[in-house]
Amino acid sequence: MHNTDEYIKGFADFISSSPSSYHTALRVGQLLAEAGYLELSESVEWPTGPGKRFIIRDGAILAWHQPVMAEPTTPFRVLGAHTDSPGFKLKPTPTISSHGWLQAGVEVYGGPLINSWLDRELELAGRLVTRDGSEFLVRTGPFLRIPQLAIHLDRNVNEGFTLDKQRHTVPVYGIGDPSQADLMSYLASCAGLAVEQVAGYDLITADTNPPARFGVDNSLFAAGRLDNLVSVYAGLRALLTAPDDAPHISVLAAFDHEEIGSETRSGACGPVLEDVLTRISDGLGASPSQRLQAFADSWCLSSDVGHSVHPNYPERHDPVNHPLTGRGPILKVNANQRYATDAHGSALWDRVCREAGVSYQEFVSNNSVPCGSTIGPLTATRLGIRTIDVGVPLLSMHSARELGHIDDFFALARAISTFFTATL
């Protein structure tokens, strides 16, 4: 990591190549392979010696750097993030015709700010699976738009605005006869397939406007999917700095399906992280007791985005703890353990940031505004590994296009790099 401008350019390119969780996992894998990491299959035996490796499970990717001196009780340092974002997912039988318009049947995925998706050129991105089980990634480029009703037809729209999730979020993609413009036929053609070959699909909407820097000093940054590509990319870049002689095994765990609860085989509630850590441990010859010793000395940084104080709605935030965009990463704290940070975690994060030369801020919710959660409590509960919830402050979280500060993104990557490299 040379400087902020270089980092942000790479991050913008990464976002542009990652419209879905499946594209994200693929791109992370490509960048890891370029850096000498070896992709492994979960259906074969894994090499047991030191090395740099990764697996892709659906829309999740887990990568690790096993140092030369790793032993059965060597602890893990895990950076946890997620590859998915809120939006709309394509339904079965997706081609709809209404009053001459061609429309796509979609279902709300996660908790998007629905109004932010109106009047934008959207694409469909994800995977097609053929009858023989082969998988093909596709993206359409600008293809869909959810049109808003003109103000002339709803004069009171600016006094109150409500969208019906079924009736008002159906995007258009053309006009004409649906038999001549079948959506699935078009998507199959994007992958070089005949529609008869496609037996299943997982396709999500994504904003097609490119990332942009702007503002008085060009330090503000807007893009889709900052939640949580910010952390995936920071974790990737940090993992590439992990040393061969580290006293721990560095792990990047980028899960899928965080926005819908993580209860899938590639989500943080699923077995994928435990599967990987167990197989690494087995390769080191660890007994069940030694594996638990390693877990007891391990740490997980759960990195996700948080809320910057909104200048137009300051009353929605805690009156004392005011994290601001551009003032550094955040340490996320919640009395009800919606975030997994405890006193020991706070102390470790303080040491990490001091070592990295990074300032940080605390985030806590207003008591009257319940907070969300992250993968942190899930990982801590499943594996018993001490976990800290951190991230960067954003505005417009869960919008089709979110807003952050370039200095925060780069500082987060530096802190995670220190987490992977320093003896703390």
C-alpha positions as CSV (number, residue, x, y, z in Angstrom):
1,M,0.0,0.0,0.0
2,H,1.9,3.0,-1.3
3,N,-0.4,6.0,-0.9
4,T,-4.1,7.0,-0.7
5,D,-4.5,7.8,-4.3
6,E,-3.1,4.5,-5.5
7,Y,-5.2,2.6,-3.0
8,I,-8.4,4.4,-4.0
9,K,-7.8,3.9,-7.7
10,G,-7.4,0.1,-7.1
11,F,-10.5,0.2,-4.9
12,A,-12.6,1.9,-7.6
13,D,-11.5,-0.7,-10.2
14,F,-12.4,-3.4,-7.7
15,I,-15.9,-2.1,-7.2
16,S,-16.4,-1.8,-10.9
17,S,-15.5,-5.5,-11.4
18,S,-17.7,-6.7,-8.5
19,P,-21.4,-6.1,-9.1
20,S,-22.5,-9.3,-7.3
21,S,-21.1,-11.5,-4.5
22,Y,-20.1,-14.1,-7.1
23,H,-18.1,-11.5,-9.2
24,T,-16.5,-10.3,-5.9
25,A,-15.3,-13.8,-4.9
26,L,-14.0,-14.3,-8.5
27,R,-12.1,-11.0,-8.5
28,V,-10.6,-11.5,-5.1
29,G,-9.5,-14.9,-6.2
30,Q,-7.9,-13.5,-9.4
31,L,-6.0,-10.9,-7.4
32,L,-4.8,-13.5,-4.9
33,A,-3.7,-15.8,-7.7
34,E,-1.7,-13.0,-9.2
35,A,0.0,-12.6,-5.8
36,G,1.0,-16.3,-5.7
37,Y,-2.0,-17.8,-3.8
38,L,-3.2,-21.2,-4.8
39,E,-6.9,-22.0,-5.2
40,L,-8.0,-25.3,-3.5
41,S,-11.0,-27.5,-4.1
42,E,-13.0,-28.5,-1.0
43,S,-13.5,-32.0,-2.4
44,V,-9.9,-33.0,-2.3
45,E,-7.1,-33.3,0.3
46,W,-5.3,-30.0,1.0
47,P,-1.5,-29.5,1.1
48,T,-0.3,-29.4,4.7
49,G,2.9,-27.3,4.6
50,P,3.3,-23.6,4.7
51,G,1.7,-21.6,1.9
52,K,-0.8,-19.1,0.5
53,R,-4.2,-20.6,-0.4
54,F,-7.9,-19.8,-0.9
55,I,-11.2,-21.4,-1.6
56,I,-14.4,-20.0,-3.2
57,R,-17.7,-21.3,-1.9
58,D,-20.5,-19.8,-4.0
59,G,-20.3,-16.1,-3.3
60,A,-17.9,-16.4,-0.4
61,I,-14.1,-16.5,-0.5
62,L,-11.7,-17.5,2.3
63,A,-7.9,-17.1,1.9
64,W,-5.1,-17.7,4.3
65,H,-1.3,-17.3,4.7
66,Q,0.1,-20.2,6.7
67,P,3.7,-19.2,7.8
68,V,6.7,-21.5,7.9
69,M,6.8,-21.9,11.6
70,A,3.0,-22.7,12.1
71,E,2.4,-25.5,14.7
72,P,-0.7,-27.3,16.0
73,T,-1.5,-24.5,18.5
74,T,-0.6,-21.6,16.3
75,P,-3.5,-19.0,16.6
76,F,-5.4,-17.4,13.8
77,R,-6.0,-13.8,13.0
78,V,-9.2,-13.5,10.9
79,L,-10.5,-10.5,9.0
80,G,-14.3,-11.1,8.5
81,A,-16.3,-9.2,5.9
82,H,-19.1,-9.8,3.5
83,T,-19.5,-9.8,-0.3
84,D,-23.3,-9.1,-0.7
85,S,-25.2,-5.8,-0.6
86,P,-28.9,-4.9,-0.4
87,G,-30.9,-4.6,-3.7
88,F,-33.3,-6.7,-5.8
89,K,-33.0,-10.3,-6.8
90,L,-34.5,-11.8,-9.9
91,K,-37.6,-13.9,-9.3
92,P,-38.6,-17.2,-11.1
93,T,-40.5,-16.6,-14.3
94,P,-39.0,-13.1,-14.5
95,T,-40.4,-11.7,-17.8
96,I,-43.5,-9.5,-17.1
97,S,-45.5,-7.5,-19.6
98,S,-47.7,-4.6,-18.5
99,H,-49.4,-2.0,-20.7
100,G,-46.8,-2.6,-23.5
101,W,-43.8,-2.4,-21.2
102,L,-41.4,-5.2,-20.7
103,Q,-40.6,-5.6,-17.0
104,A,-38.5,-7.9,-14.8
105,G,-40.0,-9.6,-11.7
106,V,-37.7,-8.9,-8.8
107,E,-37.8,-9.6,-5.0
108,V,-36.4,-7.2,-2.4
109,Y,-33.0,-8.6,-1.1
110,G,-32.0,-7.4,2.3
111,G,-32.9,-3.9,3.5
112,P,-32.2,-1.4,0.7
113,L,-33.2,2.2,0.8
114,I,-35.7,1.6,-1.9
115,N,-36.2,5.1,-3.1
116,S,-32.5,5.4,-3.9
117,W,-32.9,2.7,-6.6
118,L,-35.5,4.7,-8.6
119,D,-34.5,6.3,-11.9
120,R,-31.1,4.7,-12.1
121,E,-29.7,2.6,-14.9
122,L,-29.3,-0.8,-13.3
123,E,-27.7,-4.1,-14.4
124,L,-28.4,-7.7,-13.5
125,A,-25.3,-9.6,-12.3
126,G,-24.7,-13.0,-10.8
127,R,-24.6,-16.6,-11.9
128,L,-26.4,-19.0,-14.3
129,V,-26.3,-22.7,-13.7
130,T,-26.9,-25.1,-16.5
131,R,-28.6,-28.5,-16.5
132,D,-25.2,-30.3,-16.1
133,G,-24.3,-28.1,-13.0
134,S,-21.8,-25.8,-14.8
135,E,-21.8,-22.2,-13.5
136,F,-21.4,-19.1,-15.6
137,L,-21.1,-15.6,-14.3
138,V,-23.0,-12.9,-16.2
139,R,-23.6,-9.1,-16.0
140,T,-25.7,-7.2,-18.4
141,G,-24.4,-3.6,-18.1
142,P,-27.1,-0.9,-18.1
143,F,-30.3,-2.7,-18.7
144,L,-33.0,-2.0,-16.1
145,R,-34.7,1.1,-14.6
146,I,-37.3,1.5,-11.9
147,P,-39.2,4.6,-13.1
148,Q,-40.7,7.0,-10.6
149,L,-44.2,8.4,-11.0
150,A,-44.1,12.0,-12.4
151,I,-45.0,14.7,-9.9
152,H,-47.8,15.8,-12.2
153,L,-49.6,12.5,-11.4
154,D,-48.9,12.7,-7.6
155,R,-48.8,16.4,-6.5
156,N,-48.3,15.4,-2.8
157,V,-45.3,13.2,-3.4
158,N,-42.9,15.7,-1.7
159,E,-45.1,15.7,1.4
160,G,-45.1,12.0,1.9
161,F,-43.6,9.2,-0.2
162,T,-44.4,5.5,0.2
163,L,-43.5,2.7,-2.1
164,D,-45.3,-0.6,-2.3
165,K,-42.5,-3.2,-2.5
166,Q,-44.5,-5.4,-4.9
167,R,-46.2,-2.9,-7.2
168,H,-43.8,0.1,-7.3
169,T,-40.4,-1.6,-7.6
170,V,-40.8,-3.5,-10.9
171,P,-38.1,-2.3,-13.3
172,V,-38.6,-1.8,-17.0
173,Y,-36.2,-3.1,-19.7
174,G,-38.0,-2.3,-22.9
175,I,-41.3,-2.3,-24.8
176,G,-43.0,-4.9,-27.1
177,D,-44.0,-8.5,-27.1
178,P,-42.5,-10.5,-24.2
179,S,-42.3,-13.6,-26.4
180,Q,-39.9,-11.8,-28.6
181,A,-37.8,-10.3,-25.8
182,D,-37.7,-12.9,-23.1
183,L,-35.5,-11.9,-20.2
184,M,-34.0,-15.3,-19.6
185,S,-33.2,-15.7,-23.3
186,Y,-31.3,-12.5,-23.2
187,L,-29.4,-13.4,-20.0
188,A,-28.5,-16.8,-21.4
189,S,-27.1,-15.1,-24.5
190,C,-24.9,-13.0,-22.3
191,A,-23.2,-16.2,-21.2
192,G,-23.1,-17.7,-24.7
193,L,-25.8,-20.2,-23.8
194,A,-29.2,-21.2,-25.2
195,V,-32.0,-20.5,-22.7
196,E,-32.9,-24.2,-22.7
197,Q,-29.5,-25.0,-21.1
198,V,-30.2,-22.8,-18.0
199,A,-31.7,-24.6,-15.0
200,G,-31.1,-22.1,-12.3
201,Y,-29.9,-18.6,-11.5
202,D,-28.9,-16.2,-8.7
203,L,-29.0,-12.6,-10.2
204,I,-29.1,-9.3,-8.3
205,T,-29.4,-5.7,-9.4
206,A,-26.5,-3.3,-9.2
207,D,-26.1,0.4,-10.0
208,T,-24.1,0.9,-13.2
209,N,-22.8,4.4,-12.4
210,P,-19.0,4.2,-11.9
211,P,-17.4,5.2,-8.5
212,A,-16.6,8.9,-8.3
213,R,-14.4,11.1,-6.2
214,F,-15.6,14.6,-5.6
215,G,-15.9,17.5,-3.1
216,V,-13.8,20.5,-2.3
217,D,-10.5,18.5,-2.0
218,N,-11.7,15.5,-4.1
219,S,-11.7,13.3,-0.9
220,L,-15.3,12.2,-0.9
221,F,-16.1,9.0,-2.6
222,A,-19.5,7.7,-3.8
223,A,-20.2,4.2,-5.2
224,G,-22.6,1.3,-5.0
225,R,-21.8,-1.6,-2.7
226,L,-19.4,0.3,-0.3
227,D,-21.2,-1.9,2.2
228,N,-19.2,-4.1,2.3
229,L,-16.6,-4.0,-0.5
230,V,-14.8,-1.4,1.6
231,S,-13.8,-4.2,4.0
232,V,-13.4,-6.9,1.5
233,Y,-10.8,-4.9,-0.5
234,A,-9.1,-3.6,2.7
235,G,-8.8,-7.2,3.9
236,L,-7.5,-8.4,0.6
237,R,-4.8,-5.7,0.4
238,A,-3.8,-6.3,4.0
239,L,-3.6,-10.0,3.6
240,L,-1.0,-9.5,0.8
241,T,1.3,-7.9,3.4
242,A,1.2,-10.9,5.8
243,P,4.8,-12.1,6.5
244,D,6.1,-15.6,6.1
245,D,7.4,-15.6,9.7
246,A,4.3,-14.4,11.5
247,P,3.5,-16.2,14.8
248,H,-0.1,-16.6,13.6
249,I,-2.1,-17.7,10.5
250,S,-3.6,-14.7,8.7
251,V,-7.1,-15.4,7.3
252,L,-9.5,-13.3,5.1
253,A,-13.1,-14.6,5.4
254,A,-15.4,-12.7,3.0
255,F,-18.8,-14.3,3.6
256,D,-22.0,-14.1,1.5
257,H,-25.6,-13.4,2.6
258,E,-24.8,-11.1,5.6
259,E,-27.6,-8.7,4.4
260,I,-30.2,-11.5,4.8
261,G,-29.1,-13.0,8.1
262,S,-26.0,-15.1,7.2
263,E,-27.9,-18.4,7.7
264,T,-26.5,-20.2,4.5
265,R,-23.6,-22.5,3.7
266,S,-21.6,-19.6,2.6
267,G,-22.7,-17.2,5.3
268,A,-21.2,-16.4,8.7
269,C,-23.8,-18.6,10.5
270,G,-22.8,-21.5,8.2
271,P,-19.8,-23.8,8.6
272,V,-17.5,-22.4,6.0
273,L,-15.0,-20.6,8.4
274,E,-15.0,-23.5,10.9
275,D,-14.5,-25.9,8.0
276,V,-11.4,-24.0,6.7
277,L,-9.8,-23.5,10.1
278,T,-10.4,-27.1,11.0
279,R,-8.8,-28.4,7.9
280,I,-5.8,-26.1,8.4
281,S,-5.5,-27.3,11.9
282,D,-5.8,-30.9,10.9
283,G,-3.0,-30.3,8.4
284,L,-0.8,-29.1,11.2
285,G,-1.5,-32.3,13.1
286,A,-3.5,-30.7,15.8
287,S,-5.6,-32.7,18.2
288,P,-9.1,-31.4,19.1
289,S,-7.6,-30.0,22.3
290,Q,-4.8,-28.2,20.5
291,R,-7.3,-26.8,18.0
292,L,-9.2,-25.3,20.9
293,Q,-6.0,-23.9,22.3
294,A,-5.3,-22.2,19.0
295,F,-8.9,-20.8,18.9
296,A,-8.5,-19.5,22.5
297,D,-5.5,-17.3,21.4
298,S,-7.1,-16.2,18.1
299,W,-8.7,-12.9,17.1
300,C,-11.3,-11.9,14.6
301,L,-11.7,-8.4,13.2
302,S,-15.3,-8.2,12.0
303,S,-15.1,-5.3,9.5
304,D,-18.2,-3.6,8.2
305,V,-19.5,-0.1,7.6
306,G,-21.1,2.1,10.2
307,H,-22.9,5.4,10.4
308,S,-21.2,8.8,10.2
309,V,-23.2,11.6,11.9
310,H,-25.6,12.9,9.3
311,P,-25.6,16.7,9.3
312,N,-29.3,16.9,8.4
313,Y,-30.4,14.4,11.1
314,P,-28.0,14.8,14.0
315,E,-30.8,13.8,16.5
316,R,-30.7,10.3,15.2
317,H,-27.2,9.7,16.6
318,D,-25.8,9.4,20.1
319,P,-25.5,12.9,21.5
320,V,-21.9,12.3,22.7
321,N,-20.3,9.8,20.4
322,H,-20.1,11.5,17.0
323,P,-18.0,9.6,14.5
324,L,-17.4,11.7,11.4
325,T,-16.6,10.8,7.9
326,G,-12.9,11.5,7.3
327,R,-11.8,11.2,10.9
328,G,-10.7,7.5,10.8
329,P,-12.1,4.0,11.2
330,I,-14.7,3.2,13.9
331,L,-14.8,0.8,16.8
332,K,-18.4,-0.4,17.1
333,V,-19.8,-1.0,20.6
334,N,-23.2,-2.2,21.7
335,A,-24.3,-3.1,25.2
336,N,-26.6,-5.9,23.9
337,Q,-23.8,-7.4,21.9
338,R,-25.2,-6.6,18.5
339,Y,-21.5,-5.8,18.0
340,A,-19.0,-8.3,19.5
341,T,-16.5,-5.7,20.9
342,D,-15.7,-6.0,24.6
343,A,-13.0,-4.4,26.7
344,H,-10.2,-6.7,25.6
345,G,-11.2,-6.1,22.0
346,S,-11.2,-2.4,22.5
347,A,-7.7,-2.6,23.9
348,L,-6.4,-4.7,21.0
349,W,-7.9,-2.3,18.5
350,D,-6.3,0.6,20.3
351,R,-2.9,-1.2,20.0
352,V,-3.5,-2.0,16.3
353,C,-4.3,1.6,15.4
354,R,-1.4,3.0,17.4
355,E,1.0,0.6,15.7
356,A,-0.5,1.6,12.3
357,G,-0.4,5.3,13.0
358,V,-4.2,5.5,12.5
359,S,-6.7,7.5,14.5
360,Y,-10.0,5.9,15.2
361,Q,-13.4,6.8,16.6
362,E,-16.0,4.9,18.7
363,F,-19.5,4.3,17.4
364,V,-22.5,3.6,19.6
365,S,-26.2,3.9,18.7
366,N,-28.7,6.3,20.1
367,N,-30.8,4.4,22.7
368,S,-34.0,5.3,20.8
369,V,-32.6,4.0,17.4
370,P,-31.9,0.3,17.5
371,C,-28.7,-0.7,15.7
372,G,-28.1,-3.4,13.2
373,S,-25.7,-6.2,13.6
374,T,-22.7,-7.8,11.8
375,I,-21.0,-11.1,11.3
376,G,-19.0,-10.4,14.5
377,P,-21.4,-11.9,17.1
378,L,-22.1,-14.8,14.7
379,T,-18.4,-15.8,14.4
380,A,-17.8,-15.3,18.1
381,T,-20.8,-17.5,19.0
382,R,-19.9,-20.2,16.5
383,L,-16.2,-20.6,17.2
384,G,-15.6,-18.9,20.5
385,I,-12.9,-16.7,19.0
386,R,-12.5,-13.2,20.5
387,T,-14.0,-10.8,18.1
388,I,-13.9,-7.0,17.6
389,D,-16.4,-5.0,15.4
390,V,-14.8,-2.2,13.4
391,G,-15.3,-0.4,10.1
392,V,-15.6,3.0,8.5
393,P,-18.3,5.7,8.8
394,L,-20.6,6.2,5.8
395,L,-23.6,8.3,4.9
396,S,-26.5,6.8,3.0
397,M,-25.9,3.2,4.1
398,H,-27.9,0.7,2.1
399,S,-28.5,3.3,-0.6
400,A,-27.9,2.2,-4.2
401,R,-25.0,4.6,-3.9
402,E,-23.2,5.2,-0.6
403,L,-20.8,8.0,0.5
404,G,-17.6,7.8,2.4
405,H,-14.1,9.4,2.7
406,I,-11.0,8.1,1.0
407,D,-8.8,8.7,4.1
408,D,-11.0,6.3,6.1
409,F,-10.8,3.6,3.5
410,F,-7.0,3.7,3.4
411,A,-6.7,4.0,7.1
412,L,-8.8,0.9,7.6
413,A,-6.6,-1.1,5.2
414,R,-3.5,0.1,7.1
415,A,-5.0,-1.0,10.5
416,I,-5.9,-4.4,9.1
417,S,-2.4,-4.8,7.7
418,T,-1.0,-4.1,11.1
419,F,-3.4,-6.7,12.6
420,F,-1.9,-9.3,10.2
421,T,1.7,-8.2,10.6
422,A,2.4,-6.9,14.0
423,T,3.1,-8.8,17.3
424,L,0.5,-7.3,19.6
